[in-house]
Amino acid sequence: MEYAGLTPLDDCSAGDWIAPRLGPFGGRIESVVPREFEAYARVLHPVADASWATVCQATGRQPHALMQWHAIAGVTVTERDGVSVQSMLWDGDEPDVGNLAEPALTALFELLIRHTDPDVACYFALWDGWGQIHGSPAVATVTAVRRPCWLRWLWWLRPRPRPGLVPPAFSPDVLNGPRLRHPARDYLLFSGSPDTPVGALSEPE
């Protein structure tokens, strides 16, 4: 069975070369990307309506290749009555870590396709920690409804709606299948092509 152009694999041996080239899980690039490549590129998690350079401009930081969000946003954590309280100089949104919006993913794919042999086998690894993969109770949908103030008392008398149930993204055969195992993380492995629809990859649904 295919999922938006991707075929789940029951043999993850195609990725066996990666784990021996990874370092301990942590803050270094080699914890998630294999060593031995000639060069590496970072894709910064976008901030809504702003770039990291814009954040640097607002907080007086200097943008550079190794910049980190907490540093450029001026994030500080203090202890108050035994509770950690975070504050930051940047007064806008924070990056949506772990997600990449479709426009950014499209631009990335267009670049990668130019350097990819169209006849080569392509593999896609999906972290199995995404709640959307497993469905409820790992994830649920909740709809917020605003009512006019004069209706609120009636609204609160009504039975509270339960969160919507979310079905698993994949069949039990896929969810119970083998994993590509890396330090501290496991992945579902799929095969596809360089022109796999970007929309299939922008959301793990």
N, C-alpha and C positions, 0 to 999 in steps of 0.2 A: 504494500500500500504506500502511496506517495502522499506527502503533506506539502501542498503548495510548491511542488517541484523538487522536494527533498525526499530521499528514500532512507528510512531507518535501517541501520546496519546491525546484524546480529553477530558480526565479527569486527572487533575493534583493533585488530592487530596492525591496521594501517597507521595507527598512532603510537605504536610501541617505541618508536625512536625518540619521542618527545621527553618522556619522564626521566630517562637517564641524563638528559641535558638540562634539567631544571635544578635550581638551587632550593634551599629551604624556603618555605612559604613565609612571606614578609613584605618588606617595603622595597625590594629590589626588582628590577625588570626581569631578571632571570628566574624569579619565583613563578612567573606565569608565561614567559616566552623563552623558548630554548636558547641556550648559548650557541655560539659559533657562527651566527649570522654576521655579515660584514657591516651592516648598519641597521639601526632601529629607528622607527618613527613613532611619535606619540600622537594619539587622537584625544584631545581634551574633551571631557564631558561638557557639553554646552550648558550655558546658563540662559534662562529665558530672557530674551530681549537684550542680551549683552554678550560680549566676548570676554575672554580672560584679559585681553589687553585693555578693554574698557574698565574692568575691575581694577587693574593695576593703576590706571590713570586716576580713578576715583580715590584710591587708598594711598597713592604716592609710592607704590612699589614699582620695581623695574622688571618688566617681562623678560624671561629668558627661557632657554630650552628645557631646563630642569625644574621650572617653577612648580610649586605645589599649592593647592587651593587654600589650605589653612594659613599659609604664609602670605599670599597676595591679598586675601580677604581680611587679614588682621584678626584671625580667630584667637581668642584667649579663653581659657577655662579656669575658673576660680571656684574654691570651695566655700559654700555658705551653709552653715548649720549642718555640715555633713553631706550636703548635696552639691554636685558638680553643676555649675552654671556657665553656659557658653555665651559669649558675646563676640561681635566682630565689627570692624570698621565699615565693611560693605553692608549697605542697608537694603540690598535687593535680594533676589532669589539665590539659592544655592544650586550647584550642579545636580542633575538627576543621575547619580552615580550608578553605573551598571546598565544604563539605557543609552541608546544612540538614536536620535530622531531620524526619520526617513530622509530628509534632505542631506544631512551629514553622511548618513550611510550610503546614499546614492553617490555622492561625490567620492567617497572612499572606494566604492566598487568600480566606478569609472576609471579611477587611477589604477586599481589592481588589475582590471581586465586588460589594460594596455600592456601589462607586463606578464600576462598569463597565456600560455599556449592553449588555444581553444580545444585541443584534443587531450589535454592532460586531465587526469582524474582530480576532482575537487571534493574536499571533505569539510563538513561543518560540525563543530562541536557546540553543544548547548548545555550549559551548567544545569545540573539537575536540582539545584537549590531554588530555582524559580517556583514560587507557589502556583503560578498559572499552569505549570506543567501538570501538577498533581490534582488541581481542582480543589473543591471543598473537602475538608475544612481548612486546608492550607491557605485558601484565599476565598474571599466572598465579595459580592458587590453590594454596596449600600447606596440608596438614592436619597439625597437630601431634598426636602420639599419646603419651600417658604410659603407661609400662609399670611393673609392679612391679620393684623393684630386682633381684630374683633372675632376672628375665627379660631384663634389659638386655643382658647379654653375648650372649644368643641374638639379641636384636633387632639389635644392631650387626653381627652376622654376616650378617644378611639383606641382599639388595640394597636400596640406598636408593631410596625412591619418587621418581619424577620429579614436578616440579610439574604440576598439572593444566592442560591446555590450555583456554583460554577462547575461545569463538568470538566473532567481531565482533558488535556489538550491532545493526548495520544491514547491509543488502545492499550489494554493491559499487557499485550505481548511486547509492546515497545517499552512501557514503563517498568516491566519486570525483566527486561532484557539486559544484556551485558553493558558495562560502563567502561569508558576510557578513564582510567584512574591516574590522577596526579596527586601530588602532596596536598592534602587538605581540601581537595576538590575532585568531584567525579562529573563526567559529562556523558550525555547521549551523543552518539555519533551518527551522522547522516552523510550520504553522498549526494552530489548535485553537479551542476555545471556553473561556469563563470557567469552565465547570464540568468541564473536563478532569480526570480522576481524579488526585488529588494523588499517589497512589502511583506514577504514571507519571513524575512529576517529581522525586521524592525521591531516586531512584537512577538514574544513567545506564546502565540495562541494557536 
